[in-house]
Amino acid sequence: YLDCYIAGLFARRYVISHGANETPTPSGNTRLIDRVLNPDWTDPVTNQYYLAEDPDNPIGERWVGLEGRSGEAVGRMGFGIHGTIDP
């Protein structure tokens, strides 16, 4: 689950999936640092670059960048919440 807090108050819980085995999503508290509409993306495993308009861009039309604040996520950047092209 992803729990969203605003000003310290619980706002909503979302059912999510996490990163693939090659790039697992770290557990812990995070802070939103970026929001991008139609992002380009580079696959961290293969280094393949996708333009935003590419129908094969696997992260879809939205990117919400996160910064780790505690747990395994502390100090980590470059991960986030995103869409998908999968049905």
FIDRENTOR-810018 format. One record per residue (C-alpha): residue in one letter; residue number from 1; x, y, z. Coordinates in pm, whole numbers, plus 50000, padded with zeros to 5 digits. Example, Ala and Ser with C-alpha at 12.3 -4.5 7.8 and 13.67 -1.06 7.14 Angstrom:
2
  resn  resi      X      Y      Z
     A     1  51230  49550  50780
     S     2  51367  49894  50714
//
This chain:
87
  resn  resi      X      Y      Z
     Y     1  50000  50000  50000
     L     2  50091  50364  49960
     D     3  49960  50581  50243
     C     4  49933  50953  50171
     Y     5  49959  51206  50453
     I     6  49903  51578  50415
     A     7  50027  51803  50694
     G     8  50069  51493  50911
     L     9  49710  51376  50865
     F    10  49617  51053  50688
     A    11  49453  51144  50356
     R    12  49424  50824  50152
     R    13  49555  50470  50097
     Y    14  49636  50345  49747
     V    15  49686  49987  49628
     I    16  50010  49980  49429
     S    17  50272  49745  49293
     H    18  50643  49793  49348
     G    19  50955  49798  49133
     A    20  51086  49496  48949
     N    21  51346  49265  49104
     E    22  51626  49441  48913
     T    23  51529  49780  49061
     P    24  51326  49715  49377
     T    25  51138  50001  49538
     P    26  51292  50083  49877
     S    27  51068  50075  50181
     G    28  51038  50370  50417
     N    29  50901  50722  50425
     T    30  50941  50946  50123
     R    31  50877  51303  50020
     L    32  50735  51419  49688
     I    33  50998  51621  49500
     D    34  50880  51633  49138
     R    35  50575  51594  48914
     V    36  50614  51554  48538
     L    37  50349  51521  48267
     N    38  50459  51301  47973
     P    39  50814  51231  48091
     D    40  51103  51097  47890
     W    41  51260  50800  48072
     T    42  51582  50601  48079
     D    43  51560  50237  48186
     P    44  51805  50203  48481
     V    45  51886  49842  48390
     T    46  51933  49862  48011
     N    47  51999  50238  47975
     Q    48  51746  50244  47690
     Y    49  51610  50597  47647
     Y    50  51241  50656  47573
     L    51  51093  50983  47453
     A    52  50764  51090  47610
     E    53  50578  51038  47281
     D    54  50714  50684  47234
     P    55  50423  50437  47267
     D    56  50674  50189  47416
     N    57  50766  50425  47703
     P    58  50672  50191  47991
     I    59  50613  50457  48256
     G    60  50315  50611  48084
     E    61  50205  50972  48100
     R    62  50281  51069  48462
     W    63  50586  51074  48692
     V    64  50589  51169  49061
     G    65  50948  51173  49182
     L    66  51024  51077  49541
     E    67  51312  51130  49784
     G    68  51377  50879  50061
     R    69  51344  51012  50416
     S    70  51368  50697  50633
     G    71  51418  50319  50623
     E    72  51572  50163  50312
     A    73  51467  50475  50119
     V    74  51677  50722  50319
     G    75  51895  50931  50090
     R    76  51768  50756  49777
     M    77  51641  50946  49474
     G    78  51551  50849  49118
     F    79  51245  50644  49209
     G    80  50882  50743  49198
     I    81  50520  50676  49126
     H    82  50427  50648  48763
     G    83  50173  50526  48514
     T    84  50207  50228  48284
     I    85  50134  50135  47923
     D    86  50011  49794  48032
     P    87  49636  49742  48008
//
